[in-house]
Amino acid sequence: MDSQNDAYQAYLLRLWRVRETRDRWRVSLEDARTRELRGFASLEEALTFLQQETSHKESEGQDEGS
């Protein structure tokens, strides 16, 4: 992908509760560009994924700019 496309990320976020564990949310993220779907057992896992994705993109941008 070119660096211009890396500057923007869009995901469709879906949240739902599982009946057996009402205190836990299940999460899916669908990449708006590729339609790749990722599932997560908790909101925390989804947030960790997003943090890793954005920090990975930031470090790539710094490498390219040096």
Backbone as CSV, one residue per row, in Angstrom:
resi,resn,N_x,N_y,N_z,CA_x,CA_y,CA_z,C_x,C_y,C_z
1,MET,0.825,-1.177,0.000,0.000,0.000,0.000,0.870,1.241,0.000
2,ASP,0.395,2.308,-0.632,1.181,3.528,-0.582,0.927,4.278,0.720
3,SER,1.824,5.206,1.015,1.770,5.888,2.310,0.514,6.739,2.456
4,GLN,-0.053,7.231,1.357,-1.276,8.026,1.449,-2.428,7.164,1.975
5,ASN,-2.549,5.931,1.523,-3.594,5.039,2.005,-3.372,4.642,3.455
6,ASP,-2.108,4.573,3.894,-1.800,4.210,5.271,-2.177,5.314,6.252
7,ALA,-2.377,6.526,5.769,-2.697,7.657,6.640,-4.163,7.631,7.083
8,TYR,-4.949,6.743,6.524,-6.378,6.671,6.850,-6.780,5.218,7.007
9,GLN,-7.425,4.919,8.120,-7.943,3.569,8.338,-9.400,3.688,8.751
10,ALA,-10.223,2.800,8.236,-11.641,2.794,8.599,-12.068,1.369,8.900
11,TYR,-12.782,1.216,10.007,-13.301,-0.084,10.419,-14.767,0.049,10.776
12,LEU,-15.530,-0.975,10.475,-16.893,-1.079,10.961,-16.820,-1.860,12.264
13,LEU,-17.269,-1.244,13.333,-17.219,-1.846,14.669,-18.592,-2.411,15.008
14,ARG,-18.616,-3.680,15.412,-19.856,-4.310,15.879,-19.630,-4.808,17.298
15,LEU,-20.586,-4.540,18.177,-20.525,-4.964,19.581,-21.797,-5.718,19.928
16,TRP,-21.652,-6.787,20.681,-22.829,-7.504,21.174,-22.461,-8.244,22.453
17,ARG,-23.454,-8.495,23.258,-23.248,-9.254,24.500,-23.667,-10.699,24.290
18,VAL,-22.888,-11.576,24.864,-23.210,-12.994,24.813,-24.089,-13.304,26.014
19,ARG,-25.160,-14.003,25.777,-26.165,-14.254,26.817,-25.564,-14.882,28.080
20,GLU,-24.650,-15.836,27.908,-24.083,-16.532,29.064,-23.181,-15.626,29.906
21,THR,-22.605,-14.619,29.274,-21.676,-13.726,29.979,-22.108,-12.276,29.748
22,ARG,-23.201,-11.897,30.334,-23.788,-10.583,30.086,-22.851,-9.423,30.413
23,ASP,-21.863,-9.676,31.242,-20.942,-8.604,31.586,-19.811,-8.460,30.568
24,ARG,-19.758,-9.325,29.557,-18.692,-9.289,28.562,-19.236,-8.918,27.189
25,TRP,-18.507,-8.058,26.508,-18.849,-7.684,25.145,-18.020,-8.504,24.173
26,ARG,-18.614,-8.885,23.081,-17.898,-9.474,21.953,-17.784,-8.368,20.906
27,VAL,-16.733,-8.443,20.112,-16.449,-7.356,19.180,-15.994,-7.922,17.844
28,SER,-16.408,-7.281,16.771,-15.810,-7.560,15.469,-15.455,-6.231,14.816
29,LEU,-14.358,-6.252,14.075,-13.914,-5.105,13.297,-13.799,-5.550,11.853
30,GLU,-14.442,-4.828,10.960,-14.350,-5.130,9.538,-13.607,-3.986,8.857
31,ASP,-12.513,-4.317,8.193,-11.747,-3.319,7.460,-12.608,-2.815,6.307
32,ALA,-12.839,-1.522,6.265,-13.717,-0.949,5.240,-13.129,-1.072,3.839
33,ARG,-11.817,-1.126,3.737,-11.173,-1.203,2.426,-11.120,-2.629,1.899
34,THR,-10.703,-3.574,2.754,-10.486,-4.949,2.296,-11.634,-5.892,2.646
35,ARG,-12.515,-5.457,3.535,-13.632,-6.276,4.047,-13.147,-7.428,4.932
36,GLU,-11.862,-7.401,5.316,-11.349,-8.419,6.239,-12.053,-8.257,7.584
37,LEU,-12.518,-9.362,8.144,-13.251,-9.357,9.398,-12.400,-9.993,10.491
38,ARG,-12.293,-9.310,11.621,-11.550,-9.832,12.773,-12.496,-9.864,13.966
39,GLY,-12.460,-10.971,14.700,-13.297,-11.113,15.883,-12.462,-11.054,17.148
40,PHE,-13.068,-10.530,18.219,-12.386,-10.382,19.495,-13.314,-10.821,20.618
41,ALA,-12.742,-11.447,21.627,-13.527,-11.934,22.761,-13.864,-10.827,23.747
42,SER,-13.217,-9.670,23.603,-13.496,-8.566,24.523,-13.188,-7.240,23.843
43,LEU,-13.746,-6.191,24.398,-13.477,-4.852,23.910,-11.994,-4.507,24.102
44,GLU,-11.422,-4.969,25.196,-10.006,-4.711,25.464,-9.116,-5.298,24.369
45,GLU,-9.437,-6.508,23.913,-8.650,-7.126,22.837,-8.750,-6.313,21.550
46,ALA,-9.933,-5.818,21.241,-10.116,-5.008,20.034,-9.326,-3.707,20.141
47,LEU,-9.350,-3.078,21.302,-8.603,-1.843,21.492,-7.093,-2.079,21.398
48,THR,-6.636,-3.200,21.928,-5.212,-3.548,21.810,-4.833,-3.704,20.347
49,PHE,-5.663,-4.371,19.578,-5.408,-4.531,18.143,-5.306,-3.169,17.460
50,LEU,-6.251,-2.280,17.747,-6.237,-0.957,17.119,-5.006,-0.153,17.527
51,GLN,-4.612,-0.267,18.781,-3.401,0.421,19.235,-2.168,-0.110,18.505
52,GLN,-2.097,-1.411,18.330,-0.967,-2.006,17.619,-0.965,-1.584,16.154
53,GLU,-2.126,-1.568,15.531,-2.227,-1.161,14.131,-1.779,0.276,13.935
54,THR,-2.223,1.161,14.800,-1.870,2.570,14.631,-0.415,2.837,15.018
55,SER,0.107,2.161,16.017,1.516,2.377,16.370,2.418,1.806,15.281
56,HIS,2.008,0.703,14.655,2.766,0.110,13.546,2.814,1.092,12.374
57,LYS,1.688,1.713,12.062,1.628,2.668,10.954,2.452,3.911,11.260
58,GLU,2.427,4.367,12.531,3.196,5.537,12.922,4.693,5.279,12.773
59,SER,5.153,4.102,13.204,6.588,3.806,13.112,7.018,3.666,11.658
60,GLU,6.149,3.141,10.782,6.471,3.054,9.362,6.607,4.443,8.779
61,GLY,5.729,5.358,9.159,5.772,6.721,8.661,7.033,7.435,9.107
62,GLN,7.493,7.173,10.320,8.725,7.790,10.802,9.921,7.252,10.048
63,ASP,9.923,5.970,9.746,11.024,5.367,8.989,11.121,5.959,7.589
64,GLU,9.959,6.164,6.945,9.930,6.692,5.594,10.367,8.152,5.557
65,GLY,10.060,8.898,6.622,10.373,10.307,6.655,11.810,10.599,7.020
66,SER,12.551,9.621,7.527,13.936,9.859,7.962,14.881,9.944,6.793
